[in-house]
Amino acid sequence: MGHEISAPRPTKWAYYYILKYIGLPLCMILTGMDIILFFVFKYGFDSCYGVFCLIN
């Protein structure tokens, strides 16, 4: 004899916070790793790193 209510759903603010606290730091970490690897391969191993080297 009880009433069923709908399950909780994420709001638009939840998506904003997911992007802010998970997506943005992840992109920043990966960008930093890419920059570090670029310099390691370019100056440490004197080799090509990335797709742009295949174009040149």
Buried (B, 14 or more C-beta within 10 A) or exposed (E): EEEEEEEEEEEEEEEEEEEEEEEEEEEEEEEEEEEEEEEEBBEEEEEEBEEEEEEE
